[in-house]
């Protein structure tokens, strides 16, 4: 049964820490922040497309859009 995209996986914290370290490393290599973010987003989208339904991907993207519109990402 596919995972519910509305319930964070148990290992989300670990995955987040790994991504934070990858970002830290790329930043130390003077890679442009937009390039880093774009690469991470593209990789994330590819992984999501292989892991959940299109409707689930749309739901996740809509949550992200709502976070941008509400200013949550800027706080």
C-alpha positions, -999 to 999 in steps of 0.1 A, spaced: 0 0 0 14 35 -9 24 58 19 -1 86 28 16 118 16 -2 137 44 16 117 71 54 125 74 75 93 73 93 83 105 127 89 90 119 125 78 142 140 104 171 119 93 165 126 56 163 163 64 196 163 82 213 145 52 199 172 28 210 200 52 246 185 51 244 183 13 233 219 10 261 229 34 287 211 13 274 225 -20 274 260 -5 310 256 7 318 246 -29 305 280 -40 276 265 -60 249 291 -66 219 288 -42 194 288 -71 213 260 -88 213 240 -55 176 245 -49 167 237 -85 188 205 -85 172 194 -52 137 203 -64 142 183 -97 156 153 -78 127 155 -53 101 157 -81 116 127 -98 116 107 -66 80 117 -58 69 107 -93 84 72 -88 70 69 -53 34 83 -52 5 89 -75 2 121 -96 -26 132 -73 -4 129 -43 24 149 -60 -1 176 -68 -13 176 -32 23 180 -20 30 208 -45 -3 225 -34 9 224 2 42 240 -9 24 267 -28 2 274 2 33 277 24 48 303 -1 16 323 -3 12 324 35 48 336 40 56 305 61 88 299 42 101 334 50 96 332 87 
